[in-house]
Amino acid sequence: MAQSELGFLSEQKRSNWIRLRTMIWLRWLAIIGQISAITIAQRLYNLQLELGLCYLAVGVSVVGNLVAIFVFPENKRLSENENLLMVLFDLLQLCFLLYLTGGLHNPFSLLVLGPVTVSAAVLTLRSTIILGGTAFLLVTGMVYYHMPLRTEQGFILRIPDVFVFGQWTAITIALVFISIYARRISREMHSMSDALAATQMALARAQKLNDLGGVVAAAAHELGTPLATIKLTSAELADDLDDRPELQEDALLIREQADRCSDILRSMGRAGKDDLHMRHAPLVEVIREAAEPHQDRGKDIFIEDGPGPGGDFNQPQILRRPEVIHGLRNLVQNAVDFARANIWIEATWTDDLVSIRILDDGQGFPPHLIGRMGDPFVRKRRTEEEKKERPEYEGMGLGLFIAKTLLERTGAELSFANGTDPFLPSPENNERRGAIVEVVWPASKILAEAGKRGAVLGENQRFEV
């Protein structure tokens, strides 16, 4: 399942999600805070500030907000460049205000981190680097160039140079650390959101195909009787029209077309696919259905089954749910992709558990990634040999994530392991040496109650459109 097929959103598109009104509202909060700080510093502490320039800096933000409110529509969403300019404007305005009020001697200089954090969370890497670099240059400049804070008596308020250096160092480190942290968390959230969306799409597609097959099966079942009646009646007419060849030919044509309709309906879907009798199926049959699309890909798939310790010798009937089939299908696809020649699917059951193990004779999971199997967008740098063997493979880990998510919804627990050490030479490895994926369900989660002996299925339900 390729990234382009699912239409994942790039950073550029995500940065266009931010509404202009949100930025305006945040700027109003900053304006209120700045006016409050200036007023308190002057009225309560009697500091001598360049009030004209300070209020000019705040006024520019006010004018910018008013222009944005009256010029642009309420539902305006900012593009990447517009977002960058908005945040860059806030950064320059804040640094100009800090320049007027003591530079790094002002404890509010830490607020420089705000715009950079916002950019790291919502903007692209290019924009984040631009804003981070600009913030670093402005903070460094304020170490040497700023207007001092003076008391009413004319004393200059300043902290020792060692603390100024410490303030500069702390802000610089925070610019880098918080940007990386915010960006990393944001990307993790976006990746998980994309992967969950892909899971929903996969499940919806599987369910739609399942429902479509059910509609075809129901149509075949419902049309079976009238088609049989047409066929019988046309046959009788043909027998009665021996003396009228031209009419007998038409009757035979009607019977032929009735047979053709029956064949078409059978070819469009398996009879009774969405029937209540097919809501559950033997464990091996469900596995075979999941593996069927990968049977002709040049690898041998072997299915083995048997009871576990204390298990009944009769094969259990399990729920034939789209999540189970699609999840197992993705696991089989992954095994076929990486196997050399053979894949084994082992099904076992006891009174309490149902287990399916999928093994292959490939190289196995990368040891350094085995703990992250099932996470979305896990990438592995491929060698040139691997690229030649499978040039189309992108290695995003999305298929395993979808399989894990779907199967866990049905109550299963998944574990990933390697049959043997992938770094051992081939002669020291056994045949089933590759990746191992084990799926285990509690019996109460996967066994079909309707499949128990003597249980009543009830009537087939009408399809809802």
N, C-alpha and C positions, 0 to 999 in steps of 0.2 A: 504494500500500500504506500504509494509515493507521497511525498510531502505536497507536491503540486496538485495531486489528485484530490487531496482533502482541503486544499485552499487555505493553508495556515497563514496567519497574518504576520507580516514582517514588522520590524521595529518602526519602520517608516509609517506603516498604516496605523500602528498602535498609537503613535504620537499624535495622530489626527483625531484620536478619541476625545481629547480634552476640550471641554466647552470653554468658550471665552468668558461666560458668566462665572464659572468657577474661579478663573484667574482674577477676575474683577473683585469677587467676594473676598478672596485671600488678600488682595492688595488693600481693600478697605480695612481689613483687620490690621495690616501693617501700618497703614496711615494713622489709625486710631492709636496704636501703640507708640508711634513716633511722636505724635502731638502730645500724648500724655507724658512721655519721657522728657520732652523739651519743657513742658509747662512745670512739671515737678522739679526739674533741675534748676529752673529759674526762680520759681516762687518759693519752693520749700528750702532749697539749699543755696539760693542766691548766687548761683554760678553766672559768670559773665559770658554769655554766648553771643555769637553773631546771629541774632534772632532773624534779621532780614534774610540772610542767606539760608538759614535753617528752614524758615517757613517757605522760602522759594523752592527748596528741594522737595518739601512735602507737597507744596502746591503743584509742582510738575506732575506728581503722581495723581493728585486729585483731578487735574485737567485731563490727564491720560485716561483715567477711569471714566470721566464724564463723556469724553469723545467716543470711547468704546461703547458706552451704553446707548448713546443716541444715534451713532452712525451705523452700528452693526446690529443685525437681528438677534433676538434672544437665543435662538437655537444655533448660533454660529459656532462651529468647531474649528479650532486652530490647526493650520497645517504645521508641518515640522519646522519650517523656517519662521512662521509666525510665533510658534511656541518658543523657539530659541530667542527671538527678539524680545518677547515679553519678559522672559526670565532674565535676559541680559540687561534689559532696562532696569528691572528691580535691583539687580546686583550693583549696577553703576550708581543708581540713586542712593542705595544704602551706604555704599563706600564713600560717596560724596558727603553724606550726612555725618559719617564717622570722621572724615577728614576735618569737618568743621568743629567736631566735638572731642578732640584729643587723640584720634587715631587708635592705636592699640592700647593706649592708656585708658580708653573707654571700655568698661566691662561688656558693653553691648556689641563689641566687635565680633563676638562668637556668632552673631546672627548671620554673618557672611556664609555660614554653612548651609543656611536654609535654601537659597536658590540653587546651589550646586546639588543638594540632596534631591530636590524636585527634578532637576534635569536628569540625574542618574536614574531616577525611578521611571520616568515617562519618555525621555528623549533618546535618540540614538547615541551610539558611542561617539560619533564625531561631534555632536552637539555637547555632550558631557565633557569631552576633552577641551573643547573651546571654552566652555564656562569655567571648568576647573583651572585651566591655565590663566584665564583672565582674573579669576579670584585670587590666585597665587600672586600674580604680578601686582594687583591692587593692594593686597595685604602687605606684601614686601615693601611697596612704596610708602605705605602709611607708617612704617617703622621710622622713616627719616623725614617724611613730609606730612605735617598735620598742623592744625591750629590748636594751641594749648588750651587746656581748661583752666580758667582763672576764677578765683573766689572774689567775693565782694571787696576784699581788702587788697586784691591784686596779686595774691599768691598763686603760683602755678601748681596745679595738682598733677603729679606724675609719679609713676612707680619706678623702682630701680631698673637699670638697664638689663640686669640679669632676668628680671621678671618680664620685661618687654620681649627679650629673646625667647623666654619660655612660652609667652603668649603666642609669638609668631610660630614657634616650633609646634605647639599644640594645635593651632589652627591649620598649619600645613599638613600635619599628620592626619588630622580629622578630615580635611578635604579629600585626601586619598582614601583613607579607610572607610569613611561613611559613604563615599561615592561607590566604591567597590561593593560594600555591604548592601547598600540599597539596590544597586544594579543587579547583584547576584540574586537577591531575594525576589526582585521583580521578575527576572527572567525565569526563575524556578516556578513562580506562580503562573506566568504566561505559558510556560511549557506544559505544566500540569493542566491548565485550562484547555489548551489545544489538544492534548492527548485525551482528555475526558470527552471533548467534543468529537474527536475521531472515534472514540469508543461508542458514543451515542449513535453516530452515523452508521458504524458497522452493525450495531445491534438493530437499528431501525431498518437497515437494508436486509439483514437476515430475516427479520420478522416480516418485512414486506414480501420477500420471496416466498417465505413459508405460507403467508396468507394467500398469495397469488396461486401457489400450488393447491391450496385448499379450495379456492374458488373454482379452479379448473376441475379438481376432483369432484366437487359437488355438482358442477355442470355435467360432467360425464355421468355421474350417478343419476341425476334427475332426468337427463335426456335419454338414458339407456332404454327405458320402457317405451317412449314414443318411437324411438328409432327401431326398436325391435318390432313394434306393431307395423310400422311402415314397411319394414323388410318382409314381414310375414304376409301382409296384404298384397304387396307387389309381387311376391312369389306366387300367391294364389291367382292373381290376375294374369300373370304370365302363363300359368297352366291353362286358364280358361280361354286364352286368346291364341290358341294354336292355329286357328283358321284365319286369324287376322295378323299377319307377321308385322305390319307396321306398328300396330298398337302393342303387340307383344314386346317389340324392341324398346318402346317407351317404358313399359313396366319393368323390364330388366334393367334399364338405365336408372330408374328410381331405386331399385334394390342395390345396385352398384354404388350409387351416391350415398345411400344410407350407411353402407359398409364403410365408405370413405369417411363419413362424418365420425363414425365410431373410432376409426383408426386415428384420426386427427386428435380427437379428445384424449385418447390414451397416450398419444405421443406428447401432448402438452403438459401432462403432469401425471404423477403416479396415482392410481385409483385409490381413493380413501386416504390421501395424505393428511388432511386435516380432520379426518374422522376421529371420533373419540377413541376408537381402537388403536389409532396411531399416535395418540398423545403420549404414549409410553411404548418402549420397545426393549428387546433384550440388549444387555450391555454391549455385547460384541457388535450387534447391528448398528448401534449408535456410533460406535468407534469406526466401523466400516464406512458409514455414511460420511463421517467427518473426514476420513482419509481419502475418500473416493476421488476428489479433484486432483490429488497428487500421485495417483497410482501410475500414471503414464509419463512421468517426468524422468525416466531413466534410472530410477532407484527402486530397489525391492523393499516393500513394506510387509512385514510379518506381524500378524496379530496372534498373540498367545493368551489363553485365558485358563482360569482354574480357581477353585476355592482356596482361601487362606486357612490358617489353623482354626478349626472349629466351624468353618463355613459350610453352608449347604451345597451339595453337588449340583443342584439345579441353578442354572444361570439366572441372575436376578433381572427383573424388569425395572428399568429406570425411566425417569421423566425425560421425554424427548423435547427438551427446551432449546430454542434458538441460541441462547447464551452458551449452553453446553456444547452444541455442535460447532458453533463458530469459534469458541475458545479453543476446543481441541483441534479444530482445523488449522488455526494459526500456529499451534504448537507443532503439529505435524509438518506444516510448511517450513517452519524454522529448522526442524530436523532434516528434512529433505534438502533444504538449501545448503546445509553444511556437511551432510553425510558423504562418505566416499562412495558407498554402494548400497548399504543396507540400513534399514530402520526397523526397530522392534517396538511393538506396542504391547505391553504386558498388562492384562486386566485381572485383578484378584478381588475377592470379596469375602467378608466374614459377616457375622450377625450384626456387627456394629459399624463396619466401615466398608466403603467401596473405593478401590485404589486403581489408578491408571498410571503406568510409567511409560515414558517415551524415551527410547535410547537410540543412539546412532553410532556409527564407526568413524566419525570425523575427529577433528582435533579437540573438540570440547570447548567449553566456555573459557574465555581469557581469565586466568586466575585472579588478576587484579580487578576484574569487573564482576566476578561471580556473586559478590555480595550486593551488587546493584542490579542484578537481573530482574526485569520486570519494571524498572523505572523508565519513564519516557525519555527519548532522545539521548540515549547513552551511545556515544560515538566511540569507535575504535579506529585508530589510524591503521590503514591496511597496507600491506606490503605490495610491491609491484606485481608479484606472482598472484596474489589474491585478486588484484584489480584485473589481471588478464583472464583469470578463471571466471570471475563474476563481475563484469564491468558495470552491469545495471544495478548492482546492490549498493544501497546507500548506508546501511548499517545504523539506522536511527534507534533501534530498540522499540519501535512503536508497536510492532506486531505482538511482541511478548507482553507489552503493557496492556494492550487490548485483551489478549487472551487471559492474562492474570486478573484484570478487572472484571471481565465477564464471568469467569469461573468463580471468583470470590463472591460475586453476587448470588450464586446458587448455593453458597455455603461451603465451597471447597477451600482447601489450603494447598498452596503450591510451594514446592521446594526445588531448588536448582543445585546441581552438583555435576562433577565429572567422574566418569567411570574409572579412570586412572590418571596418573600425572601426565599432562600433555607434553612435558619436556622429556619424557623417557623415549628412547628410540623405539621404532615400531616393533621389533622382535620381542621387546619386553612388555608390550601391551597386549591385552587380550582382545578378542574380536569386538566386544561391546565396550569400547574404551572411550567413546566420545561423551557428548553431553547427556545428562539425565535430567528429565523433568518429571516430577511426581505430583500427581493431583489426587488428593484424598478428600472424600466426602464422608460425613457421618451418614449412616444408612437412612436416618430419618429425613435428611435433606434431599436425597436423590432417588430413593426407591419410590416407585409409583404405587400408591395405595390401590388404585384401580386395577393394577395388574395382579393383585393377590387372588389366589384361587377363591372363587365364590363371591367376589365383589361384584356389585352391580354398576355398570357404566352409566346408565341413564340414556336419555335421548340426545341425539346430535343437536347442537345448537345452530340457530340461523346465523349466517355471517352478517356482521354489522358493517355498514358502509360509512 
